[in-house]
Amino acid sequence: MAKKKSVSSKTHTQKQLNDYANQNNPNNKAYKAKIANDKKMKKTSSRNEAIRSAKQQAKFEAEHGVLYPLDWMCYSNPYDFD
């Protein structure tokens, strides 16, 4: 069995014990606020971050045009391929 997190009354004051209990009670507004903050601060996965970055890049290129040539042959000598 997994250990349940708890706070010892030997090392914490009564106010600290009450605050901890309030933050871990689903019927308390402190618990709901903690859950809401965790959802806001949760880091997005790397896949979602990559997709978001690609969309931002595509939007930028659509608005401002491509800032670099896409054809790799622009940088080479065309007679090298004969």
Sequence and secondary structure as in RCSB ss.txt:
>XXXX:A:sequence
MAKKKSVSSKTHTQKQLNDYANQNNPNNKAYKAKIANDKKMKKTSSRNEAIRSAKQQAKFEAEHGVLYPLDWMCY
SNPYDFD
>XXXX:A:secstr
        TTTS HHHHHHHHHHT TTSHHHHHHHHHHHHH    HHHHHHHHHHHHHHHHHHH  SS   GGGG
S GGGG 
